[in-house]
Amino acid sequence: GAIGAIGRPSAAQQPAGSPAAVRAPGEAHVRPGDRIVLRVWREASLSDTVTVDQNGDVVLPRLGPYSVTSHAIGSLQDSLRRRYAEFLRNPSIEVTVLRRIGVHGEVKQPNLYWVDVTMTLRDVIAQAGGVSEDGNANDVVIVRGGTRLKVSRWELGGPFASDLESGDQIVVGRRSWLSRNALAAVSALGVVVSIFVTVLSSP
């Protein structure tokens, strides 16, 4: 599927740069626009948060410019540990990759969010407060460039944020007027029927 469990659209529907198959978060690659949070234990001066530029590079403390888009997310931490081991003894390093995702439409807190690549789409929507009362959980699309991809079964968890790209927009649609006002519609219908019955039964 183009983006995890998105109902598996054909190759022609897949946006540029989308993975060909569902992968574990660690197998996806770091991409331009992502944010990398580097924590080096007991080395505050080496810990930093950097954004991947359009060339796929970041500037890291002591290492300088460093290309990261050639790395799978799961291997980046090991790669940086080896580089920092050149001047630190047994460095303890933690690397977190975040993607900048917009969550819009019928959610309680629409905004731009930095989301961990290990989060599922359900987690991302929950971070935006979840689907609003007027929202339609069956009408969720991911907008990438000019491409809109409908997401199916996202409430079961997937796809992972690693299958998204920084700059993607998640849009939750609105329920129809009738479904949002079903109680009022039924109530109004009851009033109309009662008036009709009253008119018919009057002498």
mmCIF file of the C-alpha atoms, coordinates in Angstrom:
data_MODEL
# 
_entry.id   MODEL 
# 
loop_
_atom_site.group_PDB 
_atom_site.id 
_atom_site.type_symbol 
_atom_site.label_atom_id 
_atom_site.label_alt_id 
_atom_site.label_comp_id 
_atom_site.label_asym_id 
_atom_site.label_entity_id 
_atom_site.label_seq_id 
_atom_site.pdbx_PDB_ins_code 
_atom_site.Cartn_x 
_atom_site.Cartn_y 
_atom_site.Cartn_z 
_atom_site.occupancy 
_atom_site.B_iso_or_equiv 
_atom_site.pdbx_formal_charge 
_atom_site.auth_seq_id 
_atom_site.auth_comp_id 
_atom_site.auth_asym_id 
_atom_site.auth_atom_id 
_atom_site.pdbx_PDB_model_num 
ATOM 1   C CA . GLY A 1 1   ? 0.000   0.000  0.000   1.00 0.00 ? 1   GLY A CA 1 
ATOM 2   C CA . ALA A 1 2   ? 1.077   3.566  -0.548  1.00 0.00 ? 2   ALA A CA 1 
ATOM 3   C CA . ILE A 1 3   ? 1.008   4.545  3.083   1.00 0.00 ? 3   ILE A CA 1 
ATOM 4   C CA . GLY A 1 4   ? 0.775   1.526  5.321   1.00 0.00 ? 4   GLY A CA 1 
ATOM 5   C CA . ALA A 1 5   ? -2.761  0.188  5.505   1.00 0.00 ? 5   ALA A CA 1 
ATOM 6   C CA . ILE A 1 6   ? -4.353  2.777  3.253   1.00 0.00 ? 6   ILE A CA 1 
ATOM 7   C CA . GLY A 1 7   ? -6.508  0.319  1.386   1.00 0.00 ? 7   GLY A CA 1 
ATOM 8   C CA . ARG A 1 8   ? -3.582  -0.542 -0.883  1.00 0.00 ? 8   ARG A CA 1 
ATOM 9   C CA . PRO A 1 9   ? -4.022  1.841  -3.844  1.00 0.00 ? 9   PRO A CA 1 
ATOM 10  C CA . SER A 1 10  ? -2.421  0.960  -7.161  1.00 0.00 ? 10  SER A CA 1 
ATOM 11  C CA . ALA A 1 11  ? 1.093   2.130  -8.002  1.00 0.00 ? 11  ALA A CA 1 
ATOM 12  C CA . ALA A 1 12  ? -0.385  4.930  -10.140 1.00 0.00 ? 12  ALA A CA 1 
ATOM 13  C CA . GLN A 1 13  ? -2.106  6.362  -7.060  1.00 0.00 ? 13  GLN A CA 1 
ATOM 14  C CA . GLN A 1 14  ? 0.972   6.293  -4.876  1.00 0.00 ? 14  GLN A CA 1 
ATOM 15  C CA . PRO A 1 15  ? 2.518   9.693  -4.087  1.00 0.00 ? 15  PRO A CA 1 
ATOM 16  C CA . ALA A 1 16  ? 6.150   10.237 -4.961  1.00 0.00 ? 16  ALA A CA 1 
ATOM 17  C CA . GLY A 1 17  ? 8.514   8.816  -2.397  1.00 0.00 ? 17  GLY A CA 1 
ATOM 18  C CA . SER A 1 18  ? 5.941   6.580  -0.755  1.00 0.00 ? 18  SER A CA 1 
ATOM 19  C CA . PRO A 1 19  ? 7.067   3.138  0.377   1.00 0.00 ? 19  PRO A CA 1 
ATOM 20  C CA . ALA A 1 20  ? 6.102   0.234  -1.852  1.00 0.00 ? 20  ALA A CA 1 
ATOM 21  C CA . ALA A 1 21  ? 5.093   -1.961 1.068   1.00 0.00 ? 21  ALA A CA 1 
ATOM 22  C CA . VAL A 1 22  ? 4.268   -1.732 4.746   1.00 0.00 ? 22  VAL A CA 1 
ATOM 23  C CA . ARG A 1 23  ? 7.473   -1.610 6.774   1.00 0.00 ? 23  ARG A CA 1 
ATOM 24  C CA . ALA A 1 24  ? 8.430   -1.458 10.417  1.00 0.00 ? 24  ALA A CA 1 
ATOM 25  C CA . PRO A 1 25  ? 9.281   2.110  11.533  1.00 0.00 ? 25  PRO A CA 1 
ATOM 26  C CA . GLY A 1 26  ? 12.984  1.290  11.899  1.00 0.00 ? 26  GLY A CA 1 
ATOM 27  C CA . GLU A 1 27  ? 13.226  0.206  8.264   1.00 0.00 ? 27  GLU A CA 1 
ATOM 28  C CA . ALA A 1 28  ? 12.009  3.533  6.857   1.00 0.00 ? 28  ALA A CA 1 
ATOM 29  C CA . HIS A 1 29  ? 14.551  6.209  5.995   1.00 0.00 ? 29  HIS A CA 1 
ATOM 30  C CA . VAL A 1 30  ? 15.121  9.640  7.452   1.00 0.00 ? 30  VAL A CA 1 
ATOM 31  C CA . ARG A 1 31  ? 13.769  12.298 5.052   1.00 0.00 ? 31  ARG A CA 1 
ATOM 32  C CA . PRO A 1 32  ? 14.217  16.022 4.428   1.00 0.00 ? 32  PRO A CA 1 
ATOM 33  C CA . GLY A 1 33  ? 12.100  18.094 6.807   1.00 0.00 ? 33  GLY A CA 1 
ATOM 34  C CA . ASP A 1 34  ? 12.389  15.553 9.628   1.00 0.00 ? 34  ASP A CA 1 
ATOM 35  C CA . ARG A 1 35  ? 13.688  16.580 13.034  1.00 0.00 ? 35  ARG A CA 1 
ATOM 36  C CA . ILE A 1 36  ? 16.331  14.512 14.826  1.00 0.00 ? 36  ILE A CA 1 
ATOM 37  C CA . VAL A 1 37  ? 16.583  14.645 18.612  1.00 0.00 ? 37  VAL A CA 1 
ATOM 38  C CA . LEU A 1 38  ? 20.069  13.533 19.679  1.00 0.00 ? 38  LEU A CA 1 
ATOM 39  C CA . ARG A 1 39  ? 20.742  12.783 23.348  1.00 0.00 ? 39  ARG A CA 1 
ATOM 40  C CA . VAL A 1 40  ? 24.251  11.855 24.434  1.00 0.00 ? 40  VAL A CA 1 
ATOM 41  C CA . TRP A 1 41  ? 24.297  10.681 28.050  1.00 0.00 ? 41  TRP A CA 1 
ATOM 42  C CA . ARG A 1 42  ? 26.415  12.901 30.344  1.00 0.00 ? 42  ARG A CA 1 
ATOM 43  C CA . GLU A 1 43  ? 27.376  15.067 27.359  1.00 0.00 ? 43  GLU A CA 1 
ATOM 44  C CA . ALA A 1 44  ? 24.915  17.958 27.367  1.00 0.00 ? 44  ALA A CA 1 
ATOM 45  C CA . SER A 1 45  ? 27.035  19.952 24.914  1.00 0.00 ? 45  SER A CA 1 
ATOM 46  C CA . LEU A 1 46  ? 26.698  17.152 22.353  1.00 0.00 ? 46  LEU A CA 1 
ATOM 47  C CA . SER A 1 47  ? 22.936  16.733 22.757  1.00 0.00 ? 47  SER A CA 1 
ATOM 48  C CA . ASP A 1 48  ? 20.907  18.704 20.235  1.00 0.00 ? 48  ASP A CA 1 
ATOM 49  C CA . THR A 1 49  ? 17.755  18.879 18.116  1.00 0.00 ? 49  THR A CA 1 
ATOM 50  C CA . VAL A 1 50  ? 18.381  19.438 14.409  1.00 0.00 ? 50  VAL A CA 1 
ATOM 51  C CA . THR A 1 51  ? 16.251  19.566 11.269  1.00 0.00 ? 51  THR A CA 1 
ATOM 52  C CA . VAL A 1 52  ? 17.160  17.639 8.123   1.00 0.00 ? 52  VAL A CA 1 
ATOM 53  C CA . ASP A 1 53  ? 17.708  20.054 5.220   1.00 0.00 ? 53  ASP A CA 1 
ATOM 54  C CA . GLN A 1 54  ? 16.597  19.540 1.624   1.00 0.00 ? 54  GLN A CA 1 
ATOM 55  C CA . ASN A 1 55  ? 19.919  17.868 0.787   1.00 0.00 ? 55  ASN A CA 1 
ATOM 56  C CA . GLY A 1 56  ? 19.349  15.264 3.517   1.00 0.00 ? 56  GLY A CA 1 
ATOM 57  C CA . ASP A 1 57  ? 22.024  16.698 5.834   1.00 0.00 ? 57  ASP A CA 1 
ATOM 58  C CA . VAL A 1 58  ? 22.113  17.862 9.444   1.00 0.00 ? 58  VAL A CA 1 
ATOM 59  C CA . VAL A 1 59  ? 24.820  19.695 11.368  1.00 0.00 ? 59  VAL A CA 1 
ATOM 60  C CA . LEU A 1 60  ? 25.673  17.728 14.515  1.00 0.00 ? 60  LEU A CA 1 
ATOM 61  C CA . PRO A 1 61  ? 27.809  18.818 17.499  1.00 0.00 ? 61  PRO A CA 1 
ATOM 62  C CA . ARG A 1 62  ? 31.476  17.861 16.982  1.00 0.00 ? 62  ARG A CA 1 
ATOM 63  C CA . LEU A 1 63  ? 30.640  15.926 13.800  1.00 0.00 ? 63  LEU A CA 1 
ATOM 64  C CA . GLY A 1 64  ? 29.617  18.892 11.659  1.00 0.00 ? 64  GLY A CA 1 
ATOM 65  C CA . PRO A 1 65  ? 27.600  18.263 8.471   1.00 0.00 ? 65  PRO A CA 1 
ATOM 66  C CA . TYR A 1 66  ? 26.318  14.695 8.394   1.00 0.00 ? 66  TYR A CA 1 
ATOM 67  C CA . SER A 1 67  ? 24.190  12.996 5.716   1.00 0.00 ? 67  SER A CA 1 
ATOM 68  C CA . VAL A 1 68  ? 21.302  11.129 7.317   1.00 0.00 ? 68  VAL A CA 1 
ATOM 69  C CA . THR A 1 69  ? 18.843  10.308 4.516   1.00 0.00 ? 69  THR A CA 1 
ATOM 70  C CA . SER A 1 70  ? 20.962  7.359  3.420   1.00 0.00 ? 70  SER A CA 1 
ATOM 71  C CA . HIS A 1 71  ? 20.289  5.745  6.800   1.00 0.00 ? 71  HIS A CA 1 
ATOM 72  C CA . ALA A 1 72  ? 17.336  3.641  7.836   1.00 0.00 ? 72  ALA A CA 1 
ATOM 73  C CA . ILE A 1 73  ? 15.893  5.072  11.043  1.00 0.00 ? 73  ILE A CA 1 
ATOM 74  C CA . GLY A 1 74  ? 16.822  1.926  12.963  1.00 0.00 ? 74  GLY A CA 1 
ATOM 75  C CA . SER A 1 75  ? 20.487  2.086  11.937  1.00 0.00 ? 75  SER A CA 1 
ATOM 76  C CA . LEU A 1 76  ? 21.040  5.829  12.453  1.00 0.00 ? 76  LEU A CA 1 
ATOM 77  C CA . GLN A 1 77  ? 21.591  5.481  16.202  1.00 0.00 ? 77  GLN A CA 1 
ATOM 78  C CA . ASP A 1 78  ? 24.260  2.796  15.712  1.00 0.00 ? 78  ASP A CA 1 
ATOM 79  C CA . SER A 1 79  ? 25.956  4.854  13.009  1.00 0.00 ? 79  SER A CA 1 
ATOM 80  C CA . LEU A 1 80  ? 26.138  7.938  15.224  1.00 0.00 ? 80  LEU A CA 1 
ATOM 81  C CA . ARG A 1 81  ? 27.363  5.871  18.178  1.00 0.00 ? 81  ARG A CA 1 
ATOM 82  C CA . ARG A 1 82  ? 30.286  4.659  16.041  1.00 0.00 ? 82  ARG A CA 1 
ATOM 83  C CA . ARG A 1 83  ? 31.138  8.199  14.973  1.00 0.00 ? 83  ARG A CA 1 
ATOM 84  C CA . TYR A 1 84  ? 31.013  9.606  18.515  1.00 0.00 ? 84  TYR A CA 1 
ATOM 85  C CA . ALA A 1 85  ? 33.059  6.631  19.770  1.00 0.00 ? 85  ALA A CA 1 
ATOM 86  C CA . GLU A 1 86  ? 35.993  8.189  17.918  1.00 0.00 ? 86  GLU A CA 1 
ATOM 87  C CA . PHE A 1 87  ? 36.351  10.703 20.765  1.00 0.00 ? 87  PHE A CA 1 
ATOM 88  C CA . LEU A 1 88  ? 34.036  9.383  23.528  1.00 0.00 ? 88  LEU A CA 1 
ATOM 89  C CA . ARG A 1 89  ? 34.503  6.146  25.446  1.00 0.00 ? 89  ARG A CA 1 
ATOM 90  C CA . ASN A 1 90  ? 31.457  3.876  25.085  1.00 0.00 ? 90  ASN A CA 1 
ATOM 91  C CA . PRO A 1 91  ? 29.032  6.696  24.257  1.00 0.00 ? 91  PRO A CA 1 
ATOM 92  C CA . SER A 1 92  ? 25.411  6.135  25.255  1.00 0.00 ? 92  SER A CA 1 
ATOM 93  C CA . ILE A 1 93  ? 23.300  7.710  22.528  1.00 0.00 ? 93  ILE A CA 1 
ATOM 94  C CA . GLU A 1 94  ? 19.558  7.973  21.987  1.00 0.00 ? 94  GLU A CA 1 
ATOM 95  C CA . VAL A 1 95  ? 18.198  9.150  18.631  1.00 0.00 ? 95  VAL A CA 1 
ATOM 96  C CA . THR A 1 96  ? 14.542  10.061 18.039  1.00 0.00 ? 96  THR A CA 1 
ATOM 97  C CA . VAL A 1 97  ? 13.237  10.895 14.562  1.00 0.00 ? 97  VAL A CA 1 
ATOM 98  C CA . LEU A 1 98  ? 10.201  13.175 14.359  1.00 0.00 ? 98  LEU A CA 1 
ATOM 99  C CA . ARG A 1 99  ? 8.074   14.076 11.342  1.00 0.00 ? 99  ARG A CA 1 
ATOM 100 C CA . ARG A 1 100 ? 6.191   17.377 10.903  1.00 0.00 ? 100 ARG A CA 1 
ATOM 101 C CA . ILE A 1 101 ? 2.571   16.450 10.212  1.00 0.00 ? 101 ILE A CA 1 
ATOM 102 C CA . GLY A 1 102 ? -0.476  18.683 9.908   1.00 0.00 ? 102 GLY A CA 1 
ATOM 103 C CA . VAL A 1 103 ? -3.695  17.369 11.441  1.00 0.00 ? 103 VAL A CA 1 
ATOM 104 C CA . HIS A 1 104 ? -6.737  19.307 10.213  1.00 0.00 ? 104 HIS A CA 1 
ATOM 105 C CA . GLY A 1 105 ? -10.464 19.111 9.663   1.00 0.00 ? 105 GLY A CA 1 
ATOM 106 C CA . GLU A 1 106 ? -12.772 17.678 12.296  1.00 0.00 ? 106 GLU A CA 1 
ATOM 107 C CA . VAL A 1 107 ? -10.314 17.083 15.140  1.00 0.00 ? 107 VAL A CA 1 
ATOM 108 C CA . LYS A 1 108 ? -10.450 18.794 18.516  1.00 0.00 ? 108 LYS A CA 1 
ATOM 109 C CA . GLN A 1 109 ? -7.023  20.482 18.271  1.00 0.00 ? 109 GLN A CA 1 
ATOM 110 C CA . PRO A 1 110 ? -6.082  21.019 14.591  1.00 0.00 ? 110 PRO A CA 1 
ATOM 111 C CA . ASN A 1 111 ? -2.441  22.065 14.308  1.00 0.00 ? 111 ASN A CA 1 
ATOM 112 C CA . LEU A 1 112 ? 1.024   21.094 13.084  1.00 0.00 ? 112 LEU A CA 1 
ATOM 113 C CA . TYR A 1 113 ? 2.648   18.364 15.178  1.00 0.00 ? 113 TYR A CA 1 
ATOM 114 C CA . TRP A 1 114 ? 6.101   16.817 15.442  1.00 0.00 ? 114 TRP A CA 1 
ATOM 115 C CA . VAL A 1 115 ? 5.337   13.117 15.713  1.00 0.00 ? 115 VAL A CA 1 
ATOM 116 C CA . ASP A 1 116 ? 7.600   10.190 16.550  1.00 0.00 ? 116 ASP A CA 1 
ATOM 117 C CA . VAL A 1 117 ? 7.966   7.825  13.578  1.00 0.00 ? 117 VAL A CA 1 
ATOM 118 C CA . THR A 1 118 ? 6.994   4.880  15.818  1.00 0.00 ? 118 THR A CA 1 
ATOM 119 C CA . MET A 1 119 ? 3.520   6.367  16.390  1.00 0.00 ? 119 MET A CA 1 
ATOM 120 C CA . THR A 1 120 ? 0.557   5.025  14.440  1.00 0.00 ? 120 THR A CA 1 
ATOM 121 C CA . LEU A 1 121 ? -1.924  7.226  12.607  1.00 0.00 ? 121 LEU A CA 1 
ATOM 122 C CA . ARG A 1 122 ? -4.358  6.571  15.470  1.00 0.00 ? 122 ARG A CA 1 
ATOM 123 C CA . ASP A 1 123 ? -1.747  8.003  17.884  1.00 0.00 ? 123 ASP A CA 1 
ATOM 124 C CA . VAL A 1 124 ? -1.233  11.063 15.663  1.00 0.00 ? 124 VAL A CA 1 
ATOM 125 C CA . ILE A 1 125 ? -4.962  11.837 15.522  1.00 0.00 ? 125 ILE A CA 1 
ATOM 126 C CA . ALA A 1 126 ? -5.187  11.268 19.298  1.00 0.00 ? 126 ALA A CA 1 
ATOM 127 C CA . GLN A 1 127 ? -2.395  13.833 19.752  1.00 0.00 ? 127 GLN A CA 1 
ATOM 128 C CA . ALA A 1 128 ? -4.690  16.330 18.008  1.00 0.00 ? 128 ALA A CA 1 
ATOM 129 C CA . GLY A 1 129 ? -7.390  15.581 20.579  1.00 0.00 ? 129 GLY A CA 1 
ATOM 130 C CA . GLY A 1 130 ? -9.110  12.872 18.552  1.00 0.00 ? 130 GLY A CA 1 
ATOM 131 C CA . VAL A 1 131 ? -12.004 13.121 16.107  1.00 0.00 ? 131 VAL A CA 1 
ATOM 132 C CA . SER A 1 132 ? -14.505 15.849 17.064  1.00 0.00 ? 132 SER A CA 1 
ATOM 133 C CA . GLU A 1 133 ? -18.219 15.253 17.633  1.00 0.00 ? 133 GLU A CA 1 
ATOM 134 C CA . ASP A 1 134 ? -18.924 16.387 14.072  1.00 0.00 ? 134 ASP A CA 1 
ATOM 135 C CA . GLY A 1 135 ? -16.071 14.340 12.610  1.00 0.00 ? 135 GLY A CA 1 
ATOM 136 C CA . ASN A 1 136 ? -16.442 11.312 10.376  1.00 0.00 ? 136 ASN A CA 1 
ATOM 137 C CA . ALA A 1 137 ? -13.947 8.608  11.365  1.00 0.00 ? 137 ALA A CA 1 
ATOM 138 C CA . ASN A 1 138 ? -14.649 6.888  8.028   1.00 0.00 ? 138 ASN A CA 1 
ATOM 139 C CA . ASP A 1 139 ? -13.534 9.949  6.061   1.00 0.00 ? 139 ASP A CA 1 
ATOM 140 C CA . VAL A 1 140 ? -9.818  10.383 6.784   1.00 0.00 ? 140 VAL A CA 1 
ATOM 141 C CA . VAL A 1 141 ? -7.399  11.321 4.003   1.00 0.00 ? 141 VAL A CA 1 
ATOM 142 C CA . ILE A 1 142 ? -3.693  12.027 3.791   1.00 0.00 ? 142 ILE A CA 1 
ATOM 143 C CA . VAL A 1 143 ? -2.802  14.928 1.511   1.00 0.00 ? 143 VAL A CA 1 
ATOM 144 C CA . ARG A 1 144 ? 0.704   14.918 0.037   1.00 0.00 ? 144 ARG A CA 1 
ATOM 145 C CA . GLY A 1 145 ? 1.323   17.562 -2.605  1.00 0.00 ? 145 GLY A CA 1 
ATOM 146 C CA . GLY A 1 146 ? -1.685  17.329 -4.892  1.00 0.00 ? 146 GLY A CA 1 
ATOM 147 C CA . THR A 1 147 ? -2.465  13.722 -3.983  1.00 0.00 ? 147 THR A CA 1 
ATOM 148 C CA . ARG A 1 148 ? -5.247  12.702 -1.605  1.00 0.00 ? 148 ARG A CA 1 
ATOM 149 C CA . LEU A 1 149 ? -5.175  9.166  -0.198  1.00 0.00 ? 149 LEU A CA 1 
ATOM 150 C CA . LYS A 1 150 ? -8.117  7.788  1.723   1.00 0.00 ? 150 LYS A CA 1 
ATOM 151 C CA . VAL A 1 151 ? -7.157  5.879  4.874   1.00 0.00 ? 151 VAL A CA 1 
ATOM 152 C CA . SER A 1 152 ? -9.048  2.767  5.859   1.00 0.00 ? 152 SER A CA 1 
ATOM 153 C CA . ARG A 1 153 ? -9.087  0.941  9.197   1.00 0.00 ? 153 ARG A CA 1 
ATOM 154 C CA . TRP A 1 154 ? -6.844  3.555  10.828  1.00 0.00 ? 154 TRP A CA 1 
ATOM 155 C CA . GLU A 1 155 ? -8.656  3.123  14.170  1.00 0.00 ? 155 GLU A CA 1 
ATOM 156 C CA . LEU A 1 156 ? -7.050  -0.317 14.440  1.00 0.00 ? 156 LEU A CA 1 
ATOM 157 C CA . GLY A 1 157 ? -3.648  1.389  14.690  1.00 0.00 ? 157 GLY A CA 1 
ATOM 158 C CA . GLY A 1 158 ? -1.734  1.626  11.414  1.00 0.00 ? 158 GLY A CA 1 
ATOM 159 C CA . PRO A 1 159 ? -0.221  2.983  9.315   1.00 0.00 ? 159 PRO A CA 1 
ATOM 160 C CA . PHE A 1 160 ? 2.908   4.156  11.139  1.00 0.00 ? 160 PHE A CA 1 
ATOM 161 C CA . ALA A 1 161 ? 4.056   7.767  11.047  1.00 0.00 ? 161 ALA A CA 1 
ATOM 162 C CA . SER A 1 162 ? 7.247   6.419  9.442   1.00 0.00 ? 162 SER A CA 1 
ATOM 163 C CA . ASP A 1 163 ? 5.157   5.870  6.296   1.00 0.00 ? 163 ASP A CA 1 
ATOM 164 C CA . LEU A 1 164 ? 4.260   9.569  6.269   1.00 0.00 ? 164 LEU A CA 1 
ATOM 165 C CA . GLU A 1 165 ? 6.524   12.412 5.154   1.00 0.00 ? 165 GLU A CA 1 
ATOM 166 C CA . SER A 1 166 ? 7.206   15.734 6.842   1.00 0.00 ? 166 SER A CA 1 
ATOM 167 C CA . GLY A 1 167 ? 4.727   18.127 5.264   1.00 0.00 ? 167 GLY A CA 1 
ATOM 168 C CA . ASP A 1 168 ? 1.899   15.575 4.928   1.00 0.00 ? 168 ASP A CA 1 
ATOM 169 C CA . GLN A 1 169 ? -1.557  16.719 6.002   1.00 0.00 ? 169 GLN A CA 1 
ATOM 170 C CA . ILE A 1 170 ? -4.057  14.427 7.727   1.00 0.00 ? 170 ILE A CA 1 
ATOM 171 C CA . VAL A 1 171 ? -7.596  15.673 7.147   1.00 0.00 ? 171 VAL A CA 1 
ATOM 172 C CA . VAL A 1 172 ? -10.630 14.307 9.017   1.00 0.00 ? 172 VAL A CA 1 
ATOM 173 C CA . GLY A 1 173 ? -13.926 14.917 7.213   1.00 0.00 ? 173 GLY A CA 1 
ATOM 174 C CA . ARG A 1 174 ? -17.265 16.035 8.641   1.00 0.00 ? 174 ARG A CA 1 
ATOM 175 C CA . ARG A 1 175 ? -20.295 13.824 9.142   1.00 0.00 ? 175 ARG A CA 1 
ATOM 176 C CA . SER A 1 176 ? -23.317 14.585 6.954   1.00 0.00 ? 176 SER A CA 1 
ATOM 177 C CA . TRP A 1 177 ? -25.925 17.058 8.226   1.00 0.00 ? 177 TRP A CA 1 
ATOM 178 C CA . LEU A 1 178 ? -28.410 14.238 8.696   1.00 0.00 ? 178 LEU A CA 1 
ATOM 179 C CA . SER A 1 179 ? -26.066 12.087 10.788  1.00 0.00 ? 179 SER A CA 1 
ATOM 180 C CA . ARG A 1 180 ? -25.053 15.119 12.877  1.00 0.00 ? 180 ARG A CA 1 
ATOM 181 C CA . ASN A 1 181 ? -28.673 16.143 13.406  1.00 0.00 ? 181 ASN A CA 1 
ATOM 182 C CA . ALA A 1 182 ? -30.350 12.730 13.436  1.00 0.00 ? 182 ALA A CA 1 
ATOM 183 C CA . LEU A 1 183 ? -32.057 13.312 16.784  1.00 0.00 ? 183 LEU A CA 1 
ATOM 184 C CA . ALA A 1 184 ? -33.379 16.725 15.729  1.00 0.00 ? 184 ALA A CA 1 
ATOM 185 C CA . ALA A 1 185 ? -34.489 15.312 12.362  1.00 0.00 ? 185 ALA A CA 1 
ATOM 186 C CA . VAL A 1 186 ? -36.348 12.422 13.991  1.00 0.00 ? 186 VAL A CA 1 
ATOM 187 C CA . SER A 1 187 ? -37.893 14.818 16.516  1.00 0.00 ? 187 SER A CA 1 
ATOM 188 C CA . ALA A 1 188 ? -39.014 17.183 13.750  1.00 0.00 ? 188 ALA A CA 1 
ATOM 189 C CA . LEU A 1 189 ? -40.422 14.261 11.772  1.00 0.00 ? 189 LEU A CA 1 
ATOM 190 C CA . GLY A 1 190 ? -42.354 13.180 14.877  1.00 0.00 ? 190 GLY A CA 1 
ATOM 191 C CA . VAL A 1 191 ? -43.845 16.678 15.206  1.00 0.00 ? 191 VAL A CA 1 
ATOM 192 C CA . VAL A 1 192 ? -44.856 16.686 11.521  1.00 0.00 ? 192 VAL A CA 1 
ATOM 193 C CA . VAL A 1 193 ? -46.435 13.231 11.820  1.00 0.00 ? 193 VAL A CA 1 
ATOM 194 C CA . SER A 1 194 ? -48.343 14.211 14.975  1.00 0.00 ? 194 SER A CA 1 
ATOM 195 C CA . ILE A 1 195 ? -49.653 17.360 13.285  1.00 0.00 ? 195 ILE A CA 1 
ATOM 196 C CA . PHE A 1 196 ? -50.641 15.329 10.221  1.00 0.00 ? 196 PHE A CA 1 
ATOM 197 C CA . VAL A 1 197 ? -52.435 12.750 12.415  1.00 0.00 ? 197 VAL A CA 1 
ATOM 198 C CA . THR A 1 198 ? -54.167 15.540 14.341  1.00 0.00 ? 198 THR A CA 1 
ATOM 199 C CA . VAL A 1 199 ? -55.343 17.160 11.107  1.00 0.00 ? 199 VAL A CA 1 
ATOM 200 C CA . LEU A 1 200 ? -56.584 13.843 9.727   1.00 0.00 ? 200 LEU A CA 1 
ATOM 201 C CA . SER A 1 201 ? -58.409 12.912 12.921  1.00 0.00 ? 201 SER A CA 1 
ATOM 202 C CA . SER A 1 202 ? -60.055 16.296 13.411  1.00 0.00 ? 202 SER A CA 1 
ATOM 203 C CA . PRO A 1 203 ? -63.729 16.427 12.439  1.00 0.00 ? 203 PRO A CA 1 
# 
